[in-house]
Amino acid sequence: MTTPAIVPNFGGDSTDRKLAIICSKGNLDMAYPGLILGNAALGEGIETHIFFTFWGFDMIIKSRMNDLQFSPAGNTAMHLPGTNLHIPQAVMPAPGMTAMATKMLKKQLADLQIPDVPDFLDQIVASGGHLWACRLSADMNKVSELDLRDDVEGIISASDFMEITANAQLLFI
């Protein structure tokens, strides 16, 4: 006897679900979880709002968004791709390790045909996703709307984001 599959029921074909993703980190490896989940939600017809705060701002600042990096320092799970061989933490802060790790990660993503961060954001917006910038982070970093991608809908407060995403499922990344 086989166990029946557990299939979630979200109430039929139509959805009034809403997803709010808070992107707080600007490292290359931390940019993708929010983008992938946002893209998946949009594919399921879920209204999706992404709020960029603190270092997550690097994903939407025109002068920085094409130069996100992956630092292996402090990442105790770092291992050679396709192996169980861990790279010793003592090696990670060495000069050139961030550049090498960034290049490796970008190649892995490209090999899987995953778009770079700006192109992924283009795709999310084209699919109906909403991008928002945090007012506090903008003020702290002396960033104006002119510094941001043109498709960021506005620089808003955390309270404004809570209002816009009332009753949403919330992810903090």
Backbone bond lengths (Angstrom), bond angles and torsions (degrees), N, CA, C in turn:
res aa  C-N    CA-C-N  psi(-1)  N-CA   C-N-CA  omega(-1)  CA-C   N-CA-C  phi
1 M - - - 1.453 - - 1.533 109.17 -
2 T 1.332 116.36 131.18 1.454 120.22 179.27 1.521 110.12 -97.59
3 T 1.307 114.05 150.59 1.453 120.41 177.71 1.520 108.52 -79.28
4 P 1.328 118.50 131.81 1.470 119.38 179.56 1.532 110.38 -66.56
5 A 1.328 114.79 146.38 1.461 120.52 178.67 1.521 110.21 -66.59
6 I 1.292 115.68 142.84 1.464 120.83 175.30 1.516 106.89 -92.97
7 V 1.310 116.68 114.93 1.452 122.19 -178.64 1.521 107.97 -116.57
8 P 1.334 117.47 121.10 1.457 119.05 -179.56 1.524 111.11 -66.03
9 N 1.319 116.14 145.41 1.449 122.02 177.66 1.523 107.63 -112.61
10 F 1.342 115.59 113.83 1.450 120.54 -179.71 1.523 112.04 -102.73
11 G 1.330 116.04 19.21 1.452 119.54 173.06 1.515 115.47 87.06
12 G 1.289 119.67 34.35 1.460 121.54 175.06 1.512 112.63 97.85
13 D 1.337 114.28 -166.17 1.461 120.62 -174.79 1.517 113.35 -76.52
14 S 1.315 117.66 -34.59 1.455 119.28 -178.87 1.523 109.18 -86.10
15 T 1.316 114.91 151.83 1.460 118.68 -178.30 1.523 109.81 -137.74
16 D 1.307 115.37 143.87 1.455 120.46 170.90 1.527 108.34 -118.17
17 R 1.327 113.72 21.75 1.461 119.17 -179.99 1.522 110.32 -70.07
18 K 1.341 113.86 153.06 1.454 121.07 -178.52 1.524 107.66 -139.54
19 L 1.331 116.26 137.73 1.453 122.32 178.43 1.519 109.59 -121.92
20 A 1.328 115.87 130.62 1.462 122.81 176.10 1.527 107.72 -116.32
21 I 1.319 115.79 121.34 1.459 121.05 179.78 1.523 108.04 -115.04
22 I 1.330 115.78 128.28 1.461 120.98 176.87 1.523 107.19 -106.18
23 C 1.331 116.13 114.75 1.466 121.96 179.27 1.523 108.42 -99.32
24 S 1.337 116.04 110.75 1.461 120.51 -174.42 1.525 113.59 -110.06
25 K 1.317 117.31 -0.63 1.468 119.93 -175.97 1.522 110.32 -126.21
26 G 1.319 116.16 142.63 1.458 121.22 -176.91 1.512 114.30 -107.73
27 N 1.333 117.43 9.17 1.465 118.93 175.18 1.516 108.81 -71.59
28 L 1.316 116.32 149.37 1.456 121.16 -179.44 1.525 112.06 -56.23
29 D 1.331 116.54 -43.28 1.469 119.34 -178.30 1.518 112.60 -70.62
30 M 1.313 118.44 -22.96 1.464 121.14 179.58 1.527 112.15 -93.42
31 A 1.321 117.70 -10.34 1.460 120.86 177.14 1.523 110.85 -74.38
32 Y 1.320 116.52 -38.78 1.462 120.39 -171.78 1.529 116.05 -69.48
33 P 1.328 121.81 -37.13 1.473 118.46 -179.74 1.527 113.24 -55.30
34 G 1.326 117.96 -45.89 1.462 120.72 179.39 1.520 112.57 -65.61
35 L 1.331 116.29 -39.33 1.460 119.96 -179.39 1.524 111.07 -68.67
36 I 1.310 116.60 -42.42 1.462 120.64 -179.95 1.526 110.55 -65.06
37 L 1.321 116.78 -45.74 1.468 120.04 179.40 1.529 111.61 -66.39
38 G 1.320 117.29 -39.48 1.461 120.39 176.91 1.514 111.82 -63.23
39 N 1.312 116.22 -43.75 1.461 121.19 178.61 1.532 110.76 -63.13
40 A 1.329 116.80 -42.76 1.469 120.98 178.60 1.528 110.52 -62.37
41 A 1.326 116.64 -42.44 1.467 120.45 179.55 1.523 110.52 -62.08
42 L 1.319 117.05 -45.13 1.460 120.35 178.90 1.527 110.83 -60.80
43 G 1.331 116.68 -38.00 1.456 121.21 177.52 1.518 112.92 -63.59
44 E 1.331 116.08 -24.44 1.470 121.44 177.89 1.524 112.16 -93.95
45 G 1.331 116.16 5.00 1.461 119.86 179.00 1.512 114.15 81.25
46 I 1.314 117.15 19.34 1.466 122.01 -178.12 1.528 109.41 -92.26
47 E 1.324 116.83 127.58 1.463 121.35 176.15 1.531 107.74 -59.78
48 T 1.334 116.85 128.49 1.465 121.02 -172.00 1.525 111.69 -127.77
49 H 1.337 115.04 128.49 1.466 122.58 178.06 1.520 107.89 -124.90
50 I 1.340 116.48 131.24 1.464 120.78 178.60 1.525 108.01 -118.81
51 F 1.337 115.13 126.10 1.470 123.60 -177.53 1.523 107.79 -110.71
52 F 1.315 116.81 121.55 1.461 122.22 -178.04 1.518 109.19 -101.68
53 T 1.327 115.71 124.76 1.454 121.10 -177.52 1.529 110.46 -138.52
54 F 1.297 116.14 160.05 1.465 123.28 -178.21 1.526 110.78 45.03
55 W 1.313 119.25 -126.76 1.469 120.89 -174.37 1.518 112.19 -72.54
56 G 1.309 118.28 -14.09 1.456 121.45 174.17 1.524 111.53 -62.67
57 F 1.337 115.94 -19.41 1.461 121.90 176.83 1.523 111.52 -56.37
58 D 1.330 117.01 -30.33 1.466 120.00 -179.09 1.526 111.76 -58.07
59 M 1.322 117.29 -25.20 1.459 121.29 -179.67 1.528 112.49 -71.08
60 I 1.341 117.46 -22.40 1.462 120.30 -175.70 1.523 113.93 -119.74
61 I 1.321 118.37 -1.32 1.460 121.01 175.94 1.532 107.72 -84.02
62 K 1.324 116.15 121.82 1.462 122.14 -174.56 1.534 112.60 -50.52
63 S 1.322 117.26 -43.22 1.467 120.36 -174.91 1.529 113.47 -76.39
64 R 1.333 117.96 -10.61 1.468 120.90 -176.46 1.522 114.32 -117.40
65 M 1.329 117.92 -23.50 1.463 121.12 -168.80 1.523 114.62 -63.50
66 N 1.318 118.01 -20.26 1.465 120.48 179.06 1.523 112.60 -93.52
67 D 1.326 116.76 2.49 1.469 119.81 -175.58 1.525 112.28 -129.00
68 L 1.338 117.81 34.62 1.460 120.14 176.64 1.519 108.51 -68.81
69 Q 1.323 116.31 144.37 1.457 120.18 -176.36 1.520 111.24 -125.32
70 F 1.307 114.66 161.81 1.462 121.95 177.34 1.521 107.84 -116.67
71 S 1.326 116.44 115.74 1.455 121.06 177.93 1.530 109.85 -101.15
72 P 1.331 117.47 117.37 1.458 119.35 179.40 1.530 113.36 -77.75
73 A 1.335 117.66 -9.66 1.461 120.52 -179.53 1.529 109.66 -63.03
74 G 1.314 116.76 128.17 1.450 121.87 -179.93 1.520 113.92 85.55
75 N 1.318 117.35 -3.40 1.470 121.04 178.97 1.524 108.33 -94.23
76 T 1.316 116.18 93.36 1.467 120.44 -175.53 1.523 112.39 -70.95
77 A 1.323 117.57 -10.99 1.465 120.70 178.11 1.522 111.76 -90.42
78 M 1.319 117.99 0.14 1.460 121.47 -176.88 1.526 110.85 -63.47
79 H 1.327 115.08 128.25 1.464 121.29 177.13 1.520 108.72 -146.25
80 L 1.307 115.90 163.62 1.455 119.53 177.53 1.523 108.90 -66.86
81 P 1.340 118.13 134.43 1.465 121.16 -177.95 1.533 111.77 -54.87
82 G 1.329 114.95 133.88 1.453 120.93 176.84 1.515 114.62 78.52
83 T 1.343 116.77 8.18 1.464 120.40 -179.62 1.522 109.24 -134.31
84 N 1.319 115.69 171.85 1.462 121.62 172.80 1.525 110.98 -101.51
85 L 1.324 116.66 11.77 1.457 122.04 -177.73 1.529 110.00 -80.28
86 H 1.334 115.20 109.49 1.459 120.31 178.42 1.519 110.06 -78.83
87 I 1.307 115.65 144.83 1.458 121.47 177.22 1.526 106.96 -92.98
88 P 1.326 118.19 127.57 1.472 120.71 -177.58 1.532 112.20 -59.12
89 Q 1.317 116.06 137.56 1.457 121.34 -179.66 1.521 112.74 -61.39
90 A 1.310 117.66 -27.60 1.467 120.54 -179.59 1.527 111.85 -63.54
91 V 1.325 117.08 -23.62 1.464 122.14 -178.01 1.528 111.62 -83.68
92 M 1.316 117.24 -26.77 1.464 121.95 -170.19 1.534 115.70 -59.54
93 P 1.333 119.84 -39.18 1.467 118.24 -179.58 1.538 114.10 -77.38
94 A 1.309 117.79 -2.17 1.472 120.59 -177.95 1.526 110.89 -60.59
95 P 1.329 116.15 147.38 1.467 119.63 178.44 1.537 111.02 -55.18
96 G 1.315 114.97 136.31 1.454 120.71 177.12 1.518 115.01 90.61
97 M 1.341 118.40 -12.76 1.468 120.23 -177.01 1.537 112.04 -67.27
98 T 1.330 117.32 -39.53 1.460 119.47 178.73 1.520 110.28 -64.55
99 A 1.323 117.22 -43.92 1.470 120.36 178.81 1.525 110.88 -62.34
100 M 1.338 116.41 -42.88 1.462 119.87 -179.85 1.531 111.05 -65.87
101 A 1.328 117.19 -44.75 1.466 121.09 -179.31 1.532 110.65 -65.40
102 T 1.331 116.60 -38.33 1.470 120.69 177.77 1.518 110.32 -63.32
103 K 1.305 116.62 -45.78 1.470 121.37 179.71 1.534 110.58 -61.82
104 M 1.329 116.73 -43.10 1.470 120.65 179.41 1.529 111.16 -62.91
105 L 1.337 116.72 -45.07 1.458 120.39 -178.68 1.523 110.75 -65.16
106 K 1.339 117.23 -43.80 1.467 120.45 178.98 1.525 111.10 -61.18
107 K 1.330 117.11 -37.94 1.468 120.40 178.24 1.521 110.58 -66.64
108 Q 1.329 117.07 -44.22 1.468 120.39 178.31 1.527 111.06 -59.23
109 L 1.328 116.67 -44.29 1.462 120.92 179.74 1.524 110.78 -65.14
110 A 1.328 116.86 -43.73 1.469 120.91 179.01 1.531 110.78 -63.05
111 D 1.334 116.77 -40.23 1.472 120.50 178.84 1.527 111.35 -61.38
112 L 1.328 116.43 -29.33 1.466 121.39 178.49 1.535 111.99 -91.14
113 Q 1.337 115.89 5.44 1.463 123.85 -179.31 1.530 112.73 59.82
114 I 1.320 115.13 35.96 1.461 121.33 175.10 1.522 106.77 -91.36
115 P 1.325 117.27 125.65 1.468 119.93 -176.14 1.530 111.96 -65.91
116 D 1.336 115.17 156.33 1.457 118.51 174.77 1.537 107.94 -68.50
117 V 1.317 116.75 168.89 1.469 121.62 -171.79 1.533 112.86 -56.81
118 P 1.344 120.66 -50.05 1.474 118.36 -179.84 1.534 112.94 -60.77
119 D 1.334 117.26 -40.20 1.464 119.93 178.93 1.526 111.20 -67.89
120 F 1.329 116.41 -35.57 1.468 120.27 178.36 1.529 109.43 -65.17
121 L 1.327 116.90 -41.69 1.464 120.59 177.70 1.529 110.70 -64.44
122 D 1.347 117.23 -38.55 1.468 120.57 175.23 1.526 109.91 -57.46
123 Q 1.318 115.90 -45.24 1.464 122.26 -178.68 1.533 111.01 -63.22
124 I 1.321 116.28 -42.39 1.467 120.94 179.46 1.524 110.95 -62.99
125 V 1.325 116.83 -45.53 1.465 120.53 179.41 1.531 110.29 -65.18
126 A 1.329 117.26 -42.02 1.474 121.04 179.28 1.529 111.31 -62.57
127 S 1.333 116.31 -25.51 1.474 121.08 179.41 1.528 112.31 -89.75
128 G 1.326 116.87 2.25 1.468 120.08 176.82 1.520 114.90 103.24
129 G 1.331 117.84 5.60 1.457 120.85 178.57 1.526 111.50 -72.97
130 H 1.318 115.73 155.50 1.465 122.34 -178.13 1.528 109.50 -115.66
131 L 1.335 116.75 131.68 1.461 122.76 178.83 1.522 108.85 -110.78
132 W 1.340 115.74 131.92 1.457 122.45 -179.16 1.520 110.17 -130.89
133 A 1.325 116.81 143.96 1.462 122.54 177.25 1.527 109.14 -108.10
134 C 1.316 116.28 143.85 1.465 123.11 -178.74 1.533 111.14 -79.28
135 R 1.323 116.42 127.13 1.471 122.14 -179.74 1.531 111.47 -60.07
136 L 1.334 117.81 -46.97 1.461 120.90 -178.82 1.524 111.11 -60.38
137 S 1.311 117.16 -45.40 1.464 120.99 179.51 1.525 111.21 -64.49
138 A 1.323 116.50 -39.09 1.468 120.07 178.01 1.525 110.21 -62.95
139 D 1.316 116.75 -44.73 1.463 120.65 -179.99 1.529 111.19 -65.33
140 M 1.333 117.00 -43.52 1.469 120.78 -179.45 1.525 111.32 -62.04
141 N 1.330 116.47 -38.05 1.467 121.30 -175.93 1.523 113.28 -96.58
142 K 1.334 116.32 4.50 1.463 122.05 -179.69 1.528 111.25 53.75
143 V 1.342 114.45 49.54 1.462 122.96 -178.78 1.526 108.46 -107.54
144 S 1.328 116.32 135.64 1.470 120.89 175.58 1.526 109.17 -112.09
145 E 1.318 115.65 171.87 1.466 119.90 178.81 1.525 111.27 -58.78
146 L 1.325 118.08 -28.70 1.467 121.20 179.10 1.526 112.23 -65.15
147 D 1.333 116.96 -25.48 1.465 121.82 179.98 1.528 112.00 -79.41
148 L 1.328 116.72 -15.54 1.459 121.48 -171.99 1.523 112.07 -97.42
149 R 1.323 114.53 161.08 1.466 120.34 172.41 1.524 108.37 -50.97
150 D 1.309 116.66 146.85 1.457 120.84 -178.03 1.522 113.11 -67.18
151 D 1.346 117.37 -21.79 1.464 119.60 -177.36 1.524 113.85 -91.91
152 V 1.341 117.61 5.52 1.462 120.22 171.38 1.529 105.78 -72.51
153 E 1.313 116.32 124.33 1.465 120.74 -171.79 1.520 114.01 -73.89
154 G 1.329 117.11 -19.06 1.448 119.12 177.52 1.509 111.84 167.86
155 I 1.316 114.15 164.34 1.459 121.64 172.71 1.524 105.07 -99.10
156 I 1.332 115.66 115.23 1.464 120.13 -172.89 1.531 110.53 -129.41
157 S 1.306 115.55 161.46 1.463 120.88 177.83 1.527 110.09 -78.28
158 A 1.311 115.82 164.19 1.464 120.68 175.91 1.527 109.70 -60.36
159 S 1.331 117.62 -37.91 1.470 121.34 177.96 1.524 111.34 -62.84
160 D 1.328 116.26 -41.25 1.468 119.79 177.13 1.530 110.40 -61.72
161 F 1.329 116.09 -41.08 1.462 119.67 179.89 1.526 110.29 -64.27
162 M 1.321 117.23 -39.12 1.465 120.70 177.39 1.527 110.84 -62.02
163 E 1.316 116.59 -39.57 1.473 120.32 178.48 1.528 110.85 -66.10
164 I 1.322 116.69 -46.59 1.469 121.51 -178.79 1.523 111.08 -61.70
165 T 1.320 116.26 -35.09 1.473 120.49 -173.94 1.529 112.30 -107.55
166 A 1.318 117.01 27.02 1.470 120.46 179.20 1.527 110.38 -52.12
167 N 1.315 115.32 134.62 1.468 123.83 179.49 1.528 114.08 67.80
168 A 1.304 117.44 15.81 1.471 120.82 179.81 1.526 110.17 -84.48
169 Q 1.307 114.34 155.77 1.461 120.79 168.20 1.524 104.85 -75.03
170 L 1.330 118.38 134.84 1.464 121.81 -173.29 1.523 110.72 -115.73
171 L 1.339 115.80 132.86 1.454 122.81 173.86 1.509 108.51 -123.71
172 F 1.326 116.60 129.09 1.465 121.79 176.60 1.516 107.83 -110.70
173 I 1.324 116.13 118.18 1.459 120.16 -177.55 1.520 109.11 -122.93
